[in-house]
Amino acid sequence: MVILEPACRALHEAHAKTRMILMTHPMGDLAHRHVEYWERRVVCDPADRSEGRGEQLERMRNKLAGLGVDAVAVLYYHNVPPELVFHTTRAGILTFDQDVGFPRRMWYELASARVHKDLEDQEILNVARLLEWWGPLAPLRPYRWKVGAEERRDARALLRLDERPRRHIVALHTGSVLPYKQWPPRYWTALAAQLGRVEDLDLVFVGDERCLEVASRIIRAHRLDAINLCGRLSVRMLAAVLAEVSLLATADSGPKHVAFAVGTPTVSLYGHSTPERWGPFWEKQKHVALRGGNADLTAEETHGLPEDYLISRISPERVYDAIRALFESGLIRP
């Protein structure tokens, strides 16, 4: 959402009469629900088991065939057969030349047009270059997630903000689907223990169900007075919670991008992925990126090493010092 929105809005502002339809997954639907320029959002849920796979694909084909679009931009594509788009629409298909998510090279070659994706450049700029294929865009502007009043009330209740004096809150997100983005649980435990000893500082754990047990073990191991919200938040409620905390510590992750969008400072950990591509595009002074190991190591030089080798070179002490430095910088809201 945070990566796509600036360029999509710039396309809308430059070509206001163009109908824009979003094809996304359920989480993307929630994230884009308040964005006014989408004429329609088409949701494809590969995890939906309420009907057979064949029936689901046929239903999606019928839905896509009835949209009447003139062109399709494929920015990312995961967990859904590419045939759904390539064999359904008669519109021209525009995509990148790599790193979209297609399972085979054939699908890139079947696109009507391809734009080069620079894997060392900011991803927001890659998306903008793709959409510029249809003509100049309006200037890119930072995306700001709009948290509703009811969402804010619910977030404050989850964080117990009205039950005790206002203190700084650090949110910890311990998870990632990709092994090379997974900071070792023992490091998260050590960091949480250090933060738990800081006076007037509260901790909250955020993430999906996969983070729940790790967070629970950390809280039990050190008897922390921490709130565990793992597995309890929709993407919209995650945004509402992050809008209320002082800082988020996380690996390179989705919650990091949500924190960017609500204006919450971050300390982010990078292994093989890079902050130059996936870090903040705006307000860089509010965000600290920590690199693990030698950023210049090639794939051949890391061959045979554990997938988390680079990110594991980041010590808990280094993350703690980065968090402390952000608080001392005056950039953390009271």
TORROGU-513480 format. One record per atom (N, C-alpha, C, O, CB): residue in three letters; x, y, z. Coordinates in steps of 0.1 Angstrom, whole numbers, plus 5000, padded with zeros to 4 digits. Glycine has a CB too. Layout:
REM residues N
AlaXYZ
...
This chain:
REM residues 334
Met500849885000
Met500050005000
Met500950135000
Met500750214992
Met499150005012
Val501850135009
Val502650255011
Val503550274998
Val503850384994
Val503550245023
Ile504050154993
Ile504850164981
Ile504050194968
Ile504550274960
Ile505550024979
Leu502850144967
Leu502050164955
Leu501350304955
Leu501250364944
Leu500950064954
Glu500950354966
Glu499950464966
Glu500550594960
Glu499850664953
Glu499550494980
Pro501750634963
Pro502250764958
Pro502150774942
Pro501650864937
Pro503650794962
Ala502650664936
Ala502550664921
Ala501150644916
Ala500850704906
Ala503450554916
Cys500350564922
Cys498950544918
Cys498150674919
Cys497450714910
Cys498250434926
Arg498450754930
Arg497750884931
Arg498250984921
Arg497451064916
Arg497950934946
Ala499550974918
Ala500151064908
Ala499551034894
Ala499351124887
Ala501651054908
Leu499250904892
Leu498650874879
Leu497250924878
Leu496850984868
Leu498650714877
His496550914889
His495150964890
His495051114888
His494251164881
His494450924903
Glu495951184895
Glu495951334894
Glu496351384880
Glu495951484876
Glu496951384904
Ala497251304873
Ala497651344860
Ala496651304849
Ala496551364838
Ala498951284856
His495851204852
His494851154842
His493551124849
His493051014851
His495351014835
Ala492951234854
Ala491751234863
Ala490551154857
Ala489751104864
Ala491351364866
Lys490451154843
Lys489351084837
Lys489550934835
Lys488650864830
Lys489051154824
Thr490750884839
Thr491050744837
Thr490350664848
Thr490550694860
Thr492550724837
Arg489650564845
Arg489050464855
Arg490150384860
Arg490950324852
Arg487850384848
Met490250374873
Met491250294880
Met490650184888
Met489850214897
Met492250384888
Ile490950064886
Ile490449944893
Ile491549864899
Ile492549844892
Ile489549854883
Leu491449824911
Leu492549754918
Leu492149614920
Leu491049574925
Leu492749824932
Met493049524916
Met492949384919
Met493949344930
Met495149374928
Met493249294906
Thr493449294941
Thr494249274953
Thr493849164961
Thr492849094958
Thr494349404961
His494549134972
His494149034982
His493349094993
His493249214993
His495448964987
Pro492849015002
Pro491949075012
Pro492649185021
Pro491949285024
Pro491448965021
Met493849165024
Met494549265032
Met494749395024
Met494549505030
Met495949215037
Gly495049385012
Gly495149505003
Gly493849575002
Gly493749695001
Gly495649464989
Asp492749495002
Asp491349555001
Asp491149645013
Asp490649755012
Asp490349445000
Leu491549595025
Leu491349665037
Leu492249795037
Leu491749905041
Leu491649585050
Ala493449775033
Ala494349895033
Ala493950005023
Ala494150125026
Ala495749845029
His493349965012
His492950065002
His491450115003
His490950184995
His493150004988
Arg490750065013
Arg489350095014
Arg489050235014
Arg487950275009
Arg488750025026
His489850325020
His489550465021
His490150545010
His489950665010
His490050515034
Val490750485000
Val491350554989
Val490350584979
Val489750494973
Val492550474983
Glu490150714976
Glu488950754969
Glu489050734954
Glu488050724947
Glu488650894971
Tyr490250724948
Tyr490350714933
Tyr490150584927
Tyr490050564915
Tyr491650764929
Trp490050474935
Trp489750344930
Trp488250334927
Trp487350344936
Trp490150224940
Glu487950314914
Glu486450304910
Glu485950174916
Glu484750164920
Glu486350304895
Arg486750074917
Arg486349944922
Arg487549864927
Arg488649884922
Arg485549864911
Arg487349784937
Arg488449694942
Arg487949544939
Arg486949504944
Arg488749714957
Val488749464932
Val488449324930
Val489349244939
Val490549254938
Val488649294915
Val488749164948
Val489549084958
Val489648944953
Val488748874950
Val488849094971
Cys490948894953
Cys491248754950
Cys491948694962
Cys492948744966
Cys492148744937
Asp491348594968
Asp491848534980
Asp492248394978
Asp491348304978
Asp490748544992
Pro493548364976
Pro493948234973
Pro493848144985
Pro493848014984
Pro495448234969
Ala493648194997
Ala493448115009
Ala492048075011
Ala491748005021
Ala493948195021
Asp491048135003
Asp489648105005
Asp489347955001
Asp489647914990
Asp488748204997
Arg488847875010
Arg488547735008
Arg487047705008
Arg486647595009
Arg489247645018
Ser486247815007
Ser484847795007
Ser484247734994
Ser483147684994
Ser484147935009
Glu485047734984
Glu484747674971
Glu485947604965
Glu487047634969
Glu484047774961
Gly485747514956
Gly486847454949
Gly487747544942
Gly487347654938
Gly486347344940
Arg489047504940
Arg489947594933
Arg489447624919
Arg489547744915
Arg491347524932
Gly488947534912
Gly488447554898
Gly487247654898
Gly487247744890
Gly488047424892
Glu486347634907
Glu485247724908
Glu485647864912
Glu485147964906
Glu484147674919
Gln486647874921
Gln487048004925
Gln487748084913
Gln487448204911
Gln488047994936
Leu488548014905
Leu489248074894
Leu488248114883
Leu488348214877
Leu490247984888
Glu487148024881
Glu486148064871
Glu485348184875
Glu485048264867
Glu485247944869
Arg485048194888
Arg484348314893
Arg485148434891
Arg484648544887
Arg483948294908
Met486448424894
Met487348544892
Met487448574878
Met487548694874
Met488748514898
Arg487548474869
Arg487648504854
Arg486448584850
Arg486548684842
Arg487748374846
Asn485248544854
Asn484048614850
Asn484048754855
Asn483548844849
Asn482848534855
Lys484548774868
Lys484548904873
Lys485448994866
Lys485149114863
Lys484948894888
Leu486648944862
Leu487649024855
Leu487149054841
Leu487349164836
Leu489048954855
Ala486548954834
Ala486148974821
Ala485049084819
Ala484949144809
Ala485548844815
Gly484349104830
Gly483249204830
Gly483749344833
Gly482849434834
Gly482149164839
Leu485049364836
Leu485449494840
Leu485549594829
Leu485449714831
Leu486849484847
Gly485849544817
Gly485949634805
Gly487149734806
Gly486949844802
Gly484649714804
Val488249684810
Val489449764811
Val490149764797
Val490049674789
Val490349714822
Asp490949874795
Asp491749894783
Asp493149854785
Asp493849814775
Asp491650034778
Ala493649844797
Ala495049814800
Ala495149764814
Ala494349794823
Ala495949934798
Val496149674817
Val496449614830
Val497849644833
Val498749604826
Val496049464830
Ala498149694845
Ala499449704850
Ala499649604862
Ala498949604872
Ala499749854856
Val500549504860
Val500849404870
Val502049444877
Val503149434872
Val501049264863
Leu501849494890
Leu502949544898
Leu503649434906
Leu504849424907
Leu502549664907
Tyr502749354912
Tyr503149234920
Tyr502149124918
Tyr500949154915
Tyr503349274936
Tyr502649004918
Tyr501748894915
Tyr502148764923
Tyr503248714919
Tyr501648864900
His501448724933
His501848614941
His500648524944
His499548574947
His502448664955
Asn500948394944
Asn499948294949
Asn498748274941
Asn497848204946
Asn499648324963
Val498648334930
Val497448314921
Val498048274907
Val498948334902
Val496548444920
Pro497448174900
Pro497848144887
Pro497848264877
Pro496848324876
Pro497048024881
Pro498948284870
Pro498948404861
Pro497948384850
Pro497548494844
Pro500348414855
Glu497548264847
Glu496448244837
Glu495248334840
Glu494548374830
Glu496148104836
Leu494948354852
Leu493848434856
Leu493748564849
Leu492748604844
Leu493748454871
Val494948634848
Val494948764841
Val495248744826
Val494648804818
Val496048854848
Phe496248664823
Phe496748664809
Phe495748594800
Phe495748624788
Phe498048584809
His494948494805
His494048424796
His492548484797
His491648434790
His494048284800
Thr492348584805
Thr491048644807
Thr490848774800
Thr489948794793
Thr490748654822
Thr491748864803
Thr491649004797
Thr492149014783
Thr493248944780
Thr492249104806
Arg491549084775
Arg492049114761
Arg492849244761
Arg493349284751
Arg490949124751
Ala492949314773
Ala493649434774
Ala495149414773
Ala495649304777
Ala493249514787
Gly495849514769
Gly497349504770
Gly497849494784
Gly497349564793
Gly497949624763
Ile498849414786
Ile499349394800
Ile500749454801
Ile501649414793
Ile499449234803
Leu500949544810
Leu502149614813
Leu502749554826
Leu502049554836
Leu502049764813
Thr504049524827
Thr504649474839
Thr506149504839
Thr506649564829
Thr504349324841
Phe506749464850
Phe508249484850
Phe508949364843
Phe508249264840
Phe508749484865
Asp510149384841
Asp510949274834
Asp511449164844
Asp512049064840
Asp512149334827
Gln511249194857
Gln511749094867
Gln511049134881
Gln510549244883
Gln513249094869
Asp511149034890
Asp510749064904
Asp509349104906
Asp509049194914
Asp511649164910
Val508449044899
Val507049064900
Val506348954909
Val505448984917
Val506249074887
Gly506848834907
Gly506348724915
Gly505848614906
Gly505348504911
Gly505248764924
Phe505948624893
Phe505448524884
Phe506348394886
Phe507548404888
Phe505548564869
Pro505648274885
Pro506448154888
Pro507348114877
Pro508348034879
Pro505448044890
Arg507148164865
Arg508048124853
Arg508348244845
Arg507548344844
Arg507348014845
Arg509548244838
Arg509948354830
Arg508948384818
Arg508848494813
Arg511348334825
Met508248274814
Met507348284803
Met506348394805
Met506048464795
Met506648154801
Trp505848414817
Trp504848514819
Trp505348654817
Trp504548744812
Trp504248504833
Tyr506548684820
Tyr507148814817
Tyr507148834802
Tyr506848944798
Tyr508548824823
Glu507548734795
Glu507648744780
Glu506348764773
Glu506248814762
Glu508448634775
Leu505248714780
Leu503948724774
Leu503248864776
Leu502248894769
Leu503048614780
Ala503848944784
Ala503349074786
Ala503449164774
Ala504349144766
Ala504049144798
Ser502449254772
Ser502449334760
Ser503649434760
Ser504249474750
Ser501149414759
Ala504049474772
Ala505149574774
Ala505749544788
Ala505149514797
Ala504649724773
Arg507149564788
Arg507849544801
Arg508749664803
Arg509349724794
Arg508749414800
Val508749704816
Val509649814820
Val510649764829
Val510449674838
Val508749924828
His511949804828
His513049754836
His512849794851
His512549914854
His514349804831
Lys512949694860
Lys512949724874
Lys514449734879
Lys515149634877
Lys512149624882
Asp514749844885
Asp516149854890
Asp516149804905
Asp515549874914
Asp516550004890
Leu516749694907
Leu516749634920
Leu517549704931
Leu517649664942
Leu517149484919
Glu518249814927
Glu519049884936
Glu518450024939
Glu518950104946
Glu520449904931
Asp517250054932
Asp516650184934
Asp515450174943
Asp514950064946
Asp516250244920
Gln514950284948
Gln513850294956
Gln512650234949
Gln512350264938
Gln513550434961
Glu511950144956
Glu510750074950
Glu509650164946
Glu508950144936
Glu510249964959
Ile509450274953
Ile508450374950
Ile508750434936
Ile507850454928
Ile508350484960
Leu510050454933
Leu510450504920
Leu510250404909
Leu509950434898
Leu511850554921
Asn510450274912
Asn510250174902
Asn508750174898
Asn508450164886
Asn510650034908
Val507850174908
Val506450174905
Val506050304897
Val505350294887
Val505650174918
Ala506650414900
Ala506350534892
Ala506850524878
Ala506150564869
Ala507050654899
Arg508050464876
Arg508550444862
Arg507650354854
Arg507450374842
Arg509950394862
Leu507050254861
Leu506150164853
Leu504950244849
Leu504550234837
Leu505750044862
Leu504350314858
Leu503050384854
Leu503350504845
Leu502450544838
Leu502450434867
Glu504550554844
Glu504850654835
Glu504850604820
Glu504950684811
Glu506250714838
Trp504850474819
Trp504750424805
Trp503450474798
Trp503450484786
Trp504750274805
Trp502450514806
Trp501250564800
Trp501250714799
Trp500250774795
Trp500050524808
Gly502250784803
Gly502350924802
Gly502850984815
Gly502950914825
Gly501050984799
Pro503251114815
Pro503751184827
Pro502851174839
Pro501651174837
Pro504151324824
Leu503451164851
Leu502651154863
Leu502751294870
Leu503551374867
Leu503151044872
Ala501751314879
Ala501851434887
Ala502951414897
Ala503451294899
Ala500451454895
Pro503451514904
Pro504551494914
Pro504151394925
Pro503051384929
Pro504851624921
Leu505151314929
Leu504951214939
Leu504751284953
Leu505551374956
Leu506051104940
Arg503751244961
Arg503651294974
Arg503551184984
Arg503051074981
Arg502351384975
Pro504051204996
Pro504051095006
Pro502551055010
Pro501651135010
Pro504751145019
Tyr502450925012
Tyr501150875016
Tyr500950885031
Tyr501850855038
Tyr501050725011
Arg499750925035
Arg499450935049
Arg498150845052
Arg497150875046
Arg499251075054
Trp498350745060
Trp497250655063
Trp496250725072
Trp496650795082
Trp497750525070
Lys494950725068
Lys493950785076
Lys493350695086
Lys492650595082
Lys492850845067
Val493650715099
Val493050635109
Val491750695114
Val491650815117
Val494050625121
Gly490650625113
Gly489350675117
Gly489250685132
Gly489950635140
Gly488250575112
Ala488250775136
Ala488050795151
Ala487750675159
Ala488250655170
Ala486950905153
Glu486850585153
Glu486550465160
Glu487750365161
Glu488050305171
Glu485450385153
Glu488550365150
Glu489850285151
Glu490750335161
Glu491450255168
Glu490450285137
Arg490850465162
Arg491750525172
Arg491250495186
Arg492150465195
Arg491850675170
Arg489950495189
Arg489450465202
Arg489750315205
Arg490150285216
Arg487950485203
Asp489550225195
Asp489850085198
Asp491350065200
Asp491749985209
Asp489450005186
Ala492250135193
Ala493650115195
Ala494050165209
Ala494850105215
Ala494450195184
Arg493550275213
Arg493850325227
Arg493350225237
Arg494050215248
Arg493150465229
Ala492250165235
Ala491750065245
Ala492649945245
Ala492949895256
Ala490350025241
Leu493149895233
Leu494049785233
Leu495349815240
Leu495949725246
Leu494249745218
Leu495849935239
Leu497049975245
Leu496850025259
Leu497850065266
Leu497750085237
Arg495650025264
Arg495250065278
Arg495750215281
Arg496250235292
Arg495949975288
Leu495650295271
Leu496250435273
Leu495350515283
Leu495950605289
Leu496250505260
Asp494150485284
Asp493250565293
Asp493250505307
Asp492550555316
Asp491850565288
Glu494050395310
Glu494050325323
Glu495250365331
Glu495250335343
Glu494050175321
Arg496250435325
Arg497450465332
Arg498050595327
Arg497650635316
Arg498450345332
Pro498950655334
Pro499650775329
Pro500350745315
Pro500850635313
Pro500650825339
Arg500350855307
Arg500950835294
Arg502450815295
Arg503150895301
Arg500650965285
Arg502850705289
Arg504250675288
Arg504650645274
Arg503750625265
Arg504650555297
His505950645271
His506350605258
His506150455256
His506250375265
His507850645255
Ile505750425243
Ile505550285240
Ile506450245228
Ile506450315218
Ile504050255237
Val507150135229
Val507950075218
Val507149955214
Val506949865222
Val509350045222
Ala506849945201
Ala506249825195
Ala507349735189
Ala508249785183
Ala505149865184
Leu507249605191
Leu508249515186
Leu507449415177
Leu506449355180
Leu508949435197
His507949405164
His507449315155
His508549205152
His509549245146
His506949385141
Thr508349085156
Thr509348985156
Thr509348895144
Thr510248805143
Thr509348905169
Gly508448905135
Gly508248805125
Gly508548845111
Gly508748965108
Gly506848755125
Ser508748745102
Ser508848765088
Ser508648625081
Ser509048525087
Ser510248825084
Val508048625070
Val507848505062
Val509148455057
Val509348335056
Val506848525051
Leu510048545053
Leu511248505046
Leu512348485056
Leu512648575065
Leu511648615036
Pro513048375055
Pro514148335065
Pro515248445066
Pro515748475077
Pro514748205062
Tyr515548505055
Tyr516648605055
Tyr516248735062
Tyr517148825064
Tyr517248625041
Lys515048745065
Lys514548865072
Lys514248835087
Lys513748925094
Lys513348925065
Gln514548715091
Gln514148675105
Gln515348695115
Gln516248625114
Gln513648525105
Trp515148795123
Trp516148815134
Trp515948705144
Trp514848675148
Trp516048965140
Pro517048645149
Pro516848535158
Pro515948565171
Pro516148675176
Pro518248485163
Pro515048475175
Pro514248495186
Pro515048535199
Pro514548605207
Pro513348375189
Arg516248475201
Arg517048495213
Arg517448645213
Arg517648705223
Arg518248405213
Tyr517648705201
Tyr517948845200
Tyr516748935204
Tyr516949035211
Tyr518448885186
Trp515648895199
Trp514448975203
Trp514248965218
Trp513849055225
Trp513148915196
Thr514448845224
Thr514348825238
Thr515348915246
Thr514948985256
Thr514648675242
Ala516548925241
Ala517549015248
Ala517149155247
Ala517349235256
Ala518948985242
Leu516649195235
Leu516249335233
Leu515149375242
Leu515149475248
Leu515949365218
Ala514149285242
Ala512949315251
Ala513349325265
Ala512749405273
Ala511849205249
Ala514249235270
Ala514649245284
Ala515349375287
Ala515149435297
Ala515649125287
Gln516149425278
Gln516849555280
Gln515749665280
Gln515849755289
Gln517849585269
Leu514849665271
Leu513849775270
Leu512949765282
Leu512449865287
Leu513049765258
Gly512649635287
Gly511749625299
Gly512349685312
Gly511549705321
Gly511549475301
Arg513649705312
Arg514249765324
Arg514249925323
Arg514749985333
Arg515649715325
Val513849975312
Val513850125310
Val512550185318
Val511450135315
Val513850165295
Glu512850275326
Glu511750345334
Glu510850425324
Glu511350485315
Glu512350435345
Asp509550415327
Asp508550495319
Asp508450455305
Asp508250535296
Asp508850645321
Leu508750325302
Leu508650275288
Leu507850145288
Leu508050055296
Leu510050245282
Asp506850145280
Asp505950025278
Asp506349955265
Asp506750015256
Asp504450065279
Leu506049825265
Leu506249745253
Leu504949685248
Leu504149645256
Leu507249635256
Val504849675235
Val503649605229
Val504249525217
Val505049575209
Val502549705224
Phe503849395216
Phe504249315205
Phe503149305194
Phe501949295198
Phe504549165210
Val503449325182
Val502549325171
Val503049225160
Val504149185160
Val502349465164
Gly502049175152
Gly502449075142
Gly501248985140
Gly500248995146
Gly503649005145
Asp501448885131
Asp500348785128
Asp500448675138
Asp501248675147
Asp500448745114
Glu499648565135
Glu499648455144
Glu500948385146
Glu501248325156
Glu498648355139
Arg501848395136
Arg503148325136
Arg504048395147
Arg505048335151
Arg503848325123
Cys503748515150
Cys504548585160
Cys504048565174
Cys504748595184
Cys504548735157
Leu502848505176
Leu502248495189
Leu503048425199
Leu503248465210
Leu500848435187
Glu503448305195
Glu504148215205
Glu505548275209
Glu505948275221
Glu504348075200
Val506248335199
Val507548395202
Val507348515212
Val508048525222
Val508248445189
Ala506348595210
Ala506048705219
Ala505648655232
Ala506148715243
Ala505048795213
Ser504848555233
Ser504448505246
Ser505648445254
Ser505648465266
Ser503348395244
Arg506548375247
Arg507648325254
Arg508548435259
Arg509148425271
Arg508448235245
Ile508748535252
Ile509548655256
Ile508948715268
Ile509648745278
Ile509748755245
Ile507648735268
Ile506948805280
Ile507148715292
Ile507348765303
Ile505548825276
Arg506948585290
Arg507048495302
Arg508448485307
Arg508648485319
Arg506548355298
Ala509448475298
Ala510848455302
Ala511248565311
Ala512048545321
Ala511748445290
His510848685309
His511348805317
His510248875325
His510448975331
His511948905308
Arg509048805326
Arg507948855333
Arg507749005330
Arg507549095339
Arg508248845349
Leu507649025317
Leu507449165312
Leu506049215314
Leu505049135312
Leu507949175298
Asp505849335317
Asp504449395317
Asp504249455303
Asp504249575301
Asp504349505328
Ala504049355294
Ala503949395280
Ala502649345274
Ala502049255280
Ala505149335271
Ile502149415264
Ile500849375258
Ile501249295245
Ile502049335237
Ile500049505254
Asn500549185243
Asn500749095232
Asn499549105223
Asn498549045226
Asn501048955236
Leu499649175212
Leu498549195202
Leu498849105190
Leu498049125180
Leu498449345198
Cys499749015190
Cys500048935178
Cys498848845175
Cys498248785184
Cys501248845181
Gly498448845162
Gly497348765158
Gly495948835160
Gly494948765158
Gly497348635164
Arg495948955166
Arg494649015170
Arg494349135161
Arg493249195163
Arg494749055184
Leu495149175152
Leu494949305145
Leu494749285130
Leu495549215124
Leu496149395148
Ser493749345125
Ser493649365111
Ser494749465106
Ser495349535115
Ser492249405106
Val494949475093
Val495949575089
Val495449715092
Val496349805095
Val496149565074
Arg494249745092
Arg493749875096
Arg493949905111
Arg494350015115
Arg492249895093
Met493749805119
Met493949815134
Met495449825137
Met495849885146
Met493249705142
Leu496249755129
Leu497649765131
Leu498149915128
Leu498849965136
Leu498449675121
Ala497549975118
Ala497850115115
Ala497450205127
Ala498150295131
Ala497250165102
Ala496250175132
Ala495750255144
Ala496650245156
Ala496950335163
Ala494350215147
Val497050115159
Val497950095170
Val499350165168
Val499850225177
Val498149945172
Leu499950145156
Leu501250205154
Leu501150355154
Leu502150425157
Leu501750155140
Ala499950415151
Ala499850555151
Ala499950615166
Ala500150725168
Ala498550605145
Glu499650525175
Glu499650565189
Glu500950535196
Glu501250595207
Glu498550485197
Val501850455191
Val503050415198
Val504150515195
Val504050595185
Val503550275194
Ser505250515202
Ser506350605200
Ser507250565189
Ser507850645182
Ser507150625213
Leu507450425188
Leu508450375179
Leu508250235176
Leu507650165184
Leu509950395184
Leu508550185164
Leu508450045160
Leu509849995157
Leu510650055150
Leu507550025148
Ala510149875163
Ala511449805160
Ala511049675152
Ala510149605157
Ala512249765173
Thr511549655141
Thr511149545132
Thr512249505122
Thr513149585119
Thr509849585125
Ala512149395116
Ala512949365105
Ala512249435093
Ala511249495094
Ala513049205102
Asp512849415081
Asp512249465069
Asp510949395067
Asp510849275064
Asp513149445056
Ser509749465068
Ser508449405070
Ser507349495065
Ser507549615063
Ser508249355084
Gly506149435064
Gly504949505061
Gly504649615072
Gly504349725069
Gly503849415059
Pro504649575085
Pro504449675095
Pro505349795095
Pro504949905099
Pro504549605109
Lys506549775090
Lys507449885089
Lys506849985079
Lys506950105082
Lys508849845083
His506349945068
His505750035058
His504550105063
His504250215060
His505449955045
Val503750035072
Val502550095078
Val503050205088
Val502350305088
Val501749985085
Ala504050175095
Ala504650275104
Ala505050405096
Ala504750515100
Ala505850225112
Phe505650385085
Phe506050495076
Phe504750585073
Phe504750705074
Phe506650455063
Ala503650515070
Ala502450575065
Ala501750655076
Ala501050755073
Ala501550475059
Val501950615089
Val501250685100
Val502150775107
Val501850845116
Val500650585110
Gly503450785102
Gly504350885107
Gly505150845120
Gly505650925127
Gly503651005110
Thr505150715123
Thr505750665135
Thr507250625132
Thr507450555122
Thr505050535141
Pro508150675140
Pro509650645138
Pro509850495139
Pro509150425145
Pro510450715148
Thr510850445132
Thr511250305131
Thr512750285133
Thr513550365129
Thr510750245118
Val513050165138
Val514350105138
Val514149975130
Val513549885135
Val515050085152
Ser514749965118
Ser514549855109
Ser515849775107
Ser516849835106
Ser513849895096
Leu515649645106
Leu516849555105
Leu516849495091
Leu515849445086
Leu516849445116
Tyr518049505084
Tyr518149455071
Tyr519249355070
Tyr520349375075
Tyr518349575061
Gly519049245063
Gly520049145059
Gly520349155045
Gly521149245040
Gly519649005063
His519749065037
His519949065022
His519149185016
His519649235006
His519548935016
Ser518049215021
Ser517349335016
Ser517949465020
Ser518749465029
Ser515849335020
Thr517649565012
Thr518449695015
Thr517449805018
Thr516349815013
Thr519249725002
Pro517949895027
Pro517150015030
Pro517050115018
Pro516150195017
Pro517650085042
Glu518050105009
Glu518050194997
Glu516850164989
Glu516250254983
Glu519350174989
Arg516450044988
Arg515250004980
Arg513950004988
Arg512950044984
Arg515449864974
Trp514049955000
Trp512849925008
Trp512650015020
Trp511750005028
Trp512849785013
Gly513550115022
Gly513450205033
Gly512550315030
Gly511850315020
Gly514850255037
Pro512550415039
Pro511650535037
Pro512050625026
Pro513250635023
Pro511550615050
Phe511050675019
Phe511350765008
Phe511250915013
Phe511951005007
Phe510450744996
Trp510450935023
Trp510251065029
Trp510651055044
Trp510650945050
Trp508851115027
Glu510851165050
Glu511051175065
Glu512151075070
Glu512051005080
Glu509751145073
Lys513251065062
Lys514250965065
Lys514950995079
Lys515450895085
Lys515350975054
Gln514851115084
Gln515551145097
Gln514851075108
Gln515451055119
Gln515551295099
Lys513551035106
Lys512850965117
Lys513050815117
Lys512450745126
Lys511350995115
His513750765108
His513950615106
His515350575106
His516150635099
His513150575094
Val515650475114
Val517050415114
Val517050285108
Val516250195111
Val517550405129
Ala517950265098
Ala518150135092
Ala519450075096
Ala520550135095
Ala518150155076
Leu519449955101
Leu520649885106
Leu520949765096
Leu520049685093
Leu520449825120
Arg522149765090
Arg522549665081
Arg523349555089
Arg524149585098
Arg523349715070
Gly523149425085
Gly523849315091
Gly524949275082
Gly524749245070
Gly522949205094
Gly526149255087
Gly527249205080
Gly527749295069
Gly527549425070
Gly526849075073
Asn528449245059
Asn528949325048
Asn527949335037
Asn527549245030
Asn530249265042
Ala527449465035
Ala526349485025
Ala526849455011
Ala526049435002
Ala525849625025
Asp528149445009
Asp528749424995
Asp528949274992
Asp529349234981
Asp530049494994
Leu528549185001
Leu528749044998
Leu527848994987
Leu526649034986
Leu528348955011
Thr528348924978
Thr527548874966
Thr526848744970
Thr527148684981
Thr528448844954
Ala525948694962
Ala525248574964
Ala526248454966
Ala526048364974
Ala524248544953
Glu527348464957
Glu528348354958
Glu529048354971
Glu529448244976
Glu529348364946
Glu529348474976
Glu530148484988
Glu529348445001
Glu529848405011
Glu530548624990
Thr527948445000
Thr527148395011
Thr526648255009
Thr525848205017
Thr525948495013
His527048194998
His526648054995
His527047955006
His528247965010
His527148004981
Gly526147875011
Gly526447785021
Gly526247835035
Gly526247765045
Gly527847735020
Leu526047975037
Leu525848025050
Leu524348025053
Leu523548015044
Leu526348175050
Pro523948025066
Pro522548025069
Pro521848145063
Pro522448255061
Pro522348035085
Glu520548125059
Glu519848235053
Glu519748365061
Glu519648475056
Glu518448185049
Asp519748345074
Asp519648465083
Asp521048515087
Asp521148585097
Asp518848425095
Tyr522148475080
Tyr523448505084
Tyr523648655085
Tyr524148705095
Tyr524448445074
Leu523248735075
Leu523548875075
Leu522748945086
Leu523349025093
Leu523248935061
Ile521448915087
Ile520648985097
Ile521048945111
Ile520849025120
Ile519148965095
Ser521648825112
Ser522048785126
Ser523348855130
Ser523748845142
Ser522348635125
Arg523948925121
Arg525149005125
Arg524749135133
Arg525649195138
Arg526049045113
Ile523549165133
Ile523049285141
Ile522849235155
Ile521949145158
Ile521749345134
Ser523549295164
Ser523349255178
Ser522249325185
Ser521849435181
Ser524649285186
Pro521649265196
Pro520649335203
Pro521049465209
Pro520349565210
Pro520149245215
Glu522349475213
Glu522849595219
Glu522849715208
Glu522649825211
Glu524349575224
Arg523149675196
Arg523149775185
Arg521749825183
Arg521549945180
Arg523749715172
Val520749745183
Val519349785181
Val518949875193
Val518249975191
Val518449665180
Tyr519249825205
Tyr518949905217
Tyr519550045216
Tyr518850145219
Tyr519449835230
Asp520850055212
Asp521450185211
Asp520750275201
Asp520650395203
Asp522950165208
Ala520350215190
Ala519650285179
Ala518250345185
Ala517950455182
Ala519350205167
Ile517550265192
Ile516350305198
Ile516550415208
Ile515850525208
Ile515550185205
Arg517550405216
Arg517850505226
Arg518250635219
Arg517850745223
Arg519050465235
Ala519050625208
Ala519450745201
Ala518250815194
Ala518250945194
Ala520450705190
Leu517350745190
Leu516150805184
Leu515350885195
Leu514850995192
Leu515150705177
Phe515250825207
Phe514550895218
Phe515351025221
Phe514751125224
Phe514450805230
Glu516651015221
Glu517451135225
Glu517551235214
Glu517951355217
Glu518851085228
Ser517051205202
Ser517151295191
Ser516051405191
Ser516251505184
Ser517051225178
Gly515051385199
Gly513951475200
Gly512851455189
Gly511951535188
Gly514451615199
Leu513051345181
Leu512151325170
Leu510951235174
Leu509951215167
Leu512851255158
Ile511051185186
Ile509951095191
Ile508851185198
Ile509151265206
Ile510450995202
Arg507651165193
Arg506551245199
Arg506251205213
Arg506451095217
Arg505251235190
Pro505851305222
Pro505651265236
Pro504351185237
Pro504051145249
Pro505451395244
